């Protein structure tokens, strides 16, 4: 959810430049079930526009109305939303509404943390009551214990009758796309909607530019012989889509030194055994654990045909591995979805 917070901060800065106040709404607790879980946020602007969402779209209008007192009095409060009678969910949301101010020091610390791919913590004080005012609010703590408050009127002093919600936000999930053709562009564009940080590696002989890959963070022209991978860990997925067996194998050999969450390779099923056999020829120390993270052909079997559909099948497979879920139709589920 780090990408949602990024969007909120970007919009808050624009509002401040326009002279508009901001109120941040955070779901801090939940009794029962709901469309989204504690830790989701939305930014409400003084002109009644908003960024982000805390539900499927049914709660937001009421939150905007109930945030008016926060704009007027500059005092945070807790509200509840009972979805048992108005939504298809069986839960009560507890929502913190607080003034939201972006200082230059906070923006600098946040920018450095996201650039360096560092995790950080957000702590919220709240009460499980409806329409109650008090010393409620949020504090964000970065590396080396740099801490900032979202509201100038809030003091991080916990009383016995108050509850504490703590959220650890990890760096954005990273996707490395190796390939520069039309299908790589589609994968990049669709994956960017998830807020993933995307690096694209195209051919050194036919390198592309950043403008060619909407949503990409970096686009470079490289070859398997010259590429220098770094910062690849279990928070990273790699999709190799060169449409060249030789190039795929060379990149795979180079990647045996790392431990990503997922390596997907386009290609027919009948070349998988050959790929693995030749991988051992060039990298005999390859472990069984490394082979387990290779998925070729990449993607779930959903009948995908177009580049867009193939991209969706690949992203779905990455998500299933990331969330440790075996894919199946939700209509066959009898319990809660998010377990």
Secondary structure, 3 states (H helix, E strand, C coil): CHHHHHHHHHHHHHHHHCCCCEEEEEEEEEEECCCCCCCCEEEEECCCCEEECCCCCCCHHHHHHHCHHHHHHCCCEEEEEECCCCCCCCEEEEEEEEECCCCHHHHHHHHHHHHCCCCEEEEEEECCCCCEECCCEEEEECHHHCEEECCCCCCCCCCCCCEEEEEEECCCCEEEEECCCHHHHHHHHHHHCCCCEEEEEEECCCCCCHHHCCCCCEEEEECCCCCCCCCCCCCEEEEECCCCHHHHHHHHHHHCCCCCCEEEECCCHHHHHHHHHHHHHHCCCCCHHHHHCEECCCCCCCCCCCHHHHHHHHHHHHHHHHCCCCCCCHHHCCCCCCC
